Amino acid sequence: MRSLTELDIRNSFVNCSKGEAKRLAIPRDLTERPWEHLDFLGWRDPGAPDRSYLVTEYGGRLIGVTLRFPSAQRGFLQRSMCSLCLTTHPGNGVSLMTARKAGAAGREGNSVGIYMCTDLACSLYVRGKKAPDSGSRFEESLTVEEQIARTAGNLSAFLSKLDI
């Protein structure tokens, strides 16, 4: 992924208002991110622990999506494997995240959910740049490049459900 600016990020959001995009917390460490190892930029909002954000290339353009953790997150809604990168985590290392759909459907309250690494570091797990706390990655016969392609395909499938 190419390096992004704050303006790039704010202008990319498709499932929130322009005012919401203007007010959301952008990571302060953009210049220190390992862009060459990222398939998407993902971060949690330090001021709102139930919110996360994801920005990636999709359909030939930059797309940003706001994500929420459901309030019933604790307990039965947890899984141990991320649906994007297939990394396993103990405890709350994987969370159900929901994204409001774009357009009229989103304004009516429709959303789509996916189980993701809570820290949104899927790109780094797949490449072996980060190890999960007490979790693991399955030993696979796929190459790292094939695993990256699978993760990108899983992300694309999720984004396609948002009516972008």
Summary of the structure (lengths in Angstrom):
residues: 164
radius of gyration: 15.2
end to end distance: 19.9
largest distance: 45.9
contacts: 470
relative contact order: 0.17
helix: 28%
strand: 24%
